[in-house]
Amino acid sequence: MKDSNTVFVDIAKLRVGMFVHLDLGWMSHPFPSSSFKISSERQLETIRSLNLTQIRYSPERSDPEATTVPAHVAGDMPIPLEQGGSAAQQVLADAAKARERREQLAAQRQRFSRCEEKFSQATQACVQVMDCATVQPEVARVNSQALVGEILGQMMGDGESMIHLLSDGSGERAAMHPVNVTVISLLLGKAMALSESQLQVLGMAALLHDVGKAQLPERVRWREPTFTAMEDKIHQEHVAIGVAVARRMGLSESIQSAISQHHEMVDGSGFPVGLKGDGMSAPGRILALVNRYDNLCNSVNPNLALTPHEALAQIFAQAKTRFDGASLNAFVRLMGVYPPGSVVQLVDDRLALVMSVNAARPLRPQVIVYDPEIPKDEALILNLEEVPECGIKRSLKPVHLPEVAMSYLSPRKRISYYFEQSIQPQSAGTVP
């Protein structure tokens, strides 16, 4: 997309202070944005190294003194030898930096792809468990233990966890909720230093917490605000049915107990029993919180779905007393104020989609930045850990995005997460 108020200037007559537009894919130059104001001689030399003869610039967005180009400017004059050597070295350094950034971007995209593949495999395994839970309970037990064990095996260790937002098409849709809840519950349980045996209980209960819904009439499987008292009562029966299925599978009392508590609240307002505080187990308290978060993000009615930031804010502001305080505080630390999937506005007013959060540094996520000068398939992934001056100003609802930004960022209709371990901070570039 080109600015109608731009003009072309010979590359030799560029000056510091000009607002330029590089009509190149962003991976063809070392700048994070294709449109910016030249702020230093170093940037000037880097632009001249791109083998362009002319370049577009915006006079109205440039410094006034930069738009009046004298007859002989620095670009027209021979560079002294001592300066030329330094400039050449800088150009080579910038080119190396651009290559490094391209390699980092490729590595980032490969990691996203691996996470989506693992999530898809997990949802396929989950579907198999659900399909045989009532008719082959022993087979379901073995398969569910294998799946939870595999996820825990990937998660355990001293490395940091990077939580990634997945594409809408990742995994079996019917199994997205239980796998989502399992992954986030286990990450939260690990962050809260649960023992290995508690994590195994939590993982099994999270995976199977809704197994009883398969025996309900389809119209009452997913709770809606319009339910009558009778429909709500029938819906609540899925908890007892799920516990019974878990018992037939030969699962421990601890797992059955956690399944029975996934709709309980520490203030006694939950169901089916109305437990309070310490009456709930540690796995049960975590499962109740994560289940609620995922249901807010992935409502059966898309019009009622909240963004991840809104869901977290609603739980914290409006339902804080209904959930275990230690679990909720740890959840905010794990997911960050802007969890993956949040649409945000950066402090420089650019629009972005949060893609990944490092559980150890949740306030500095990785974001995809909307830039009409950069093709969507080359979109800049900016690591805010590496660009401290470019933080997040606020969260936005996707419906408030301009249509072109909505198409570019593609906010997810369903929010799904997976993780990877031991990832060191990576940068896709710095702001010029």
Secondary structure in CASP SS format (residue, H / E / C, confidence):
PFRMAT SS
TARGET T0000
AUTHOR 0000-0000-0000
METHOD secondary structure of the structure
MODEL  1
M C 1.00
K C 1.00
D C 1.00
S C 1.00
N C 1.00
T C 1.00
V E 1.00
F E 1.00
V E 1.00
D E 1.00
I H 1.00
A H 1.00
K H 1.00
L C 1.00
R C 1.00
V C 1.00
G C 1.00
M C 1.00
F E 1.00
V E 1.00
H E 1.00
L C 1.00
D C 1.00
L C 1.00
G C 1.00
W H 1.00
M H 1.00
S H 1.00
H C 1.00
P C 1.00
F C 1.00
P C 1.00
S C 1.00
S C 1.00
S E 1.00
F E 1.00
K E 1.00
I C 1.00
S C 1.00
S C 1.00
E H 1.00
R H 1.00
Q H 1.00
L H 1.00
E H 1.00
T H 1.00
I H 1.00
R H 1.00
S C 1.00
L C 1.00
N C 1.00
L C 1.00
T C 1.00
Q E 1.00
I E 1.00
R E 1.00
Y E 1.00
S C 1.00
P H 1.00
E H 1.00
R H 1.00
S C 1.00
D C 1.00
P H 1.00
E H 1.00
A H 1.00
T C 1.00
T C 1.00
V C 1.00
P C 1.00
A C 1.00
H C 1.00
V C 1.00
A H 1.00
G H 1.00
D H 1.00
M C 1.00
P C 1.00
I C 1.00
P C 1.00
L H 1.00
E H 1.00
Q H 1.00
G H 1.00
G H 1.00
S H 1.00
A H 1.00
A H 1.00
Q H 1.00
Q H 1.00
V H 1.00
L H 1.00
A H 1.00
D H 1.00
A H 1.00
A H 1.00
K H 1.00
A H 1.00
R H 1.00
E H 1.00
R H 1.00
R H 1.00
E H 1.00
Q H 1.00
L H 1.00
A H 1.00
A H 1.00
Q H 1.00
R H 1.00
Q H 1.00
R H 1.00
F H 1.00
S H 1.00
R H 1.00
C H 1.00
E H 1.00
E H 1.00
K H 1.00
F H 1.00
S H 1.00
Q H 1.00
A H 1.00
T H 1.00
Q H 1.00
A H 1.00
C H 1.00
V H 1.00
Q H 1.00
V H 1.00
M H 1.00
D H 1.00
C H 1.00
A C 1.00
T C 1.00
V C 1.00
Q C 1.00
P H 1.00
E H 1.00
V H 1.00
A H 1.00
R H 1.00
V H 1.00
N H 1.00
S H 1.00
Q H 1.00
A H 1.00
L H 1.00
V H 1.00
G H 1.00
E H 1.00
I H 1.00
L H 1.00
G H 1.00
Q H 1.00
M H 1.00
M C 1.00
G C 1.00
D C 1.00
G C 1.00
E C 1.00
S E 1.00
M E 1.00
I E 1.00
H E 1.00
L E 1.00
L C 1.00
S C 1.00
D C 1.00
G C 1.00
S C 1.00
G C 1.00
E C 1.00
R H 1.00
A H 1.00
A H 1.00
M H 1.00
H H 1.00
P H 1.00
V H 1.00
N H 1.00
V H 1.00
T H 1.00
V H 1.00
I H 1.00
S H 1.00
L H 1.00
L H 1.00
L H 1.00
G H 1.00
K H 1.00
A H 1.00
M C 1.00
A C 1.00
L C 1.00
S C 1.00
E H 1.00
S H 1.00
Q H 1.00
L H 1.00
Q H 1.00
V H 1.00
L H 1.00
G H 1.00
M H 1.00
A H 1.00
A H 1.00
L H 1.00
L H 1.00
H C 1.00
D C 1.00
V H 1.00
G H 1.00
K H 1.00
A H 1.00
Q H 1.00
L C 1.00
P C 1.00
E H 1.00
R H 1.00
V H 1.00
R C 1.00
W C 1.00
R C 1.00
E C 1.00
P C 1.00
T C 1.00
F C 1.00
T C 1.00
A H 1.00
M H 1.00
E H 1.00
D H 1.00
K H 1.00
I H 1.00
H H 1.00
Q H 1.00
E H 1.00
H H 1.00
V H 1.00
A H 1.00
I H 1.00
G H 1.00
V H 1.00
A H 1.00
V H 1.00
A H 1.00
R H 1.00
R H 1.00
M C 1.00
G C 1.00
L C 1.00
S C 1.00
E H 1.00
S H 1.00
I H 1.00
Q H 1.00
S H 1.00
A H 1.00
I H 1.00
S H 1.00
Q C 1.00
H C 1.00
H C 1.00
E C 1.00
M C 1.00
V C 1.00
D E 1.00
G C 1.00
S C 1.00
G C 1.00
F C 1.00
P C 1.00
V C 1.00
G C 1.00
L C 1.00
K E 1.00
G H 1.00
D H 1.00
G H 1.00
M C 1.00
S C 1.00
A H 1.00
P H 1.00
G H 1.00
R H 1.00
I H 1.00
L H 1.00
A H 1.00
L H 1.00
V H 1.00
N H 1.00
R H 1.00
Y H 1.00
D H 1.00
N H 1.00
L H 1.00
C H 1.00
N C 1.00
S C 1.00
V C 1.00
N C 1.00
P H 1.00
N H 1.00
L H 1.00
A C 1.00
L C 1.00
T C 1.00
P H 1.00
H H 1.00
E H 1.00
A H 1.00
L H 1.00
A H 1.00
Q H 1.00
I H 1.00
F H 1.00
A H 1.00
Q H 1.00
A C 1.00
K H 1.00
T H 1.00
R H 1.00
F C 1.00
D C 1.00
G H 1.00
A H 1.00
S H 1.00
L H 1.00
N H 1.00
A H 1.00
F H 1.00
V H 1.00
R H 1.00
L H 1.00
M H 1.00
G C 1.00
V C 1.00
Y C 1.00
P C 1.00
P C 1.00
G C 1.00
S C 1.00
V E 1.00
V E 1.00
Q E 1.00
L E 1.00
V C 1.00
D C 1.00
D C 1.00
R C 1.00
L E 1.00
A E 1.00
L E 1.00
V E 1.00
M E 1.00
S E 1.00
V E 1.00
N E 1.00
A C 1.00
A C 1.00
R C 1.00
P C 1.00
L C 1.00
R C 1.00
P C 1.00
Q E 1.00
V E 1.00
I E 1.00
V E 1.00
Y C 1.00
D C 1.00
P C 1.00
E C 1.00
I C 1.00
P C 1.00
K H 1.00
D H 1.00
E H 1.00
A C 1.00
L C 1.00
I E 1.00
L E 1.00
N E 1.00
L C 1.00
E C 1.00
E C 1.00
V C 1.00
P C 1.00
E C 1.00
C C 1.00
G C 1.00
I E 1.00
K E 1.00
R E 1.00
S E 1.00
L E 1.00
K C 1.00
P H 1.00
V H 1.00
H H 1.00
L C 1.00
P C 1.00
E H 1.00
V H 1.00
A H 1.00
M H 1.00
S H 1.00
Y H 1.00
L H 1.00
S C 1.00
P C 1.00
R C 1.00
K C 1.00
R C 1.00
I C 1.00
S C 1.00
Y E 1.00
Y E 1.00
F E 1.00
E E 1.00
Q E 1.00
S C 1.00
I C 1.00
Q C 1.00
P C 1.00
Q C 1.00
S C 1.00
A C 1.00
G C 1.00
T C 1.00
V C 1.00
P C 1.00
END
